[in-house]
């Protein structure tokens, strides 16, 4: 039962002020419970071919500047950027920081063949948009990437996982890897990303958060990263 429902069931003496207070407490608890679900990927043996492919995928650190084949595609992107900026304003008040973050999320998600709303939902649950978040198991940054990935497919410098583009690049490449490994099963891939494969709470939380970042636009066209 939610905090609001529990309070309402008490019967007499319910005031509008108390109801709003109860709802606020419930929202705060939800926010904290989502962030506490941040786990960590489990280090597993990688075939040489997989290690090489993943290493190549994270190596190119070109500036995340989107390119478009036509004006309509660019306008769709700009409308997405405007809509997401409004939703992210509370977490990132500075417009320039917000724009750079969203532009990088869009670029890296599309580069990895992922939906940007899924990546934003995952970031919300994993770090609540905290650049320097560190979990109890040592996962780092926006997408809570475990340090061993820097050794397996990067240059070995785990401190770079606090850099925005590096963190988003690794996170998107890793999620794409898990999706491929699970043959497109998003539920299992999300569980593997969190180190809780087969359990529902984490995938459910990410998919629930994803709805907040859903964007629908007529004549949506995917631009080329």
Buried (B, 14 or more C-beta within 10 A) or exposed (E): EBBBEEBBEEEEEEEEEEEEBBBEBBEEEBEEEBBEBBBBBBEEEBEEEBEEBBBEBBEEEEEBEBEBEEEEBBBBBEBBBEBBBEEBEEEBEEEEEBBBBBBBBBBBBBBBEBBBBBBBBBBBBBBBBBBEBBBEBEBBBBBBBBBBBBEBBBEEEBEBBBBBBBBBBBBBBBBBBBBEBBEEBBBBBBBBBBBBBEEEEBBBBBBBBBEEBEBEEEEEBEBEB
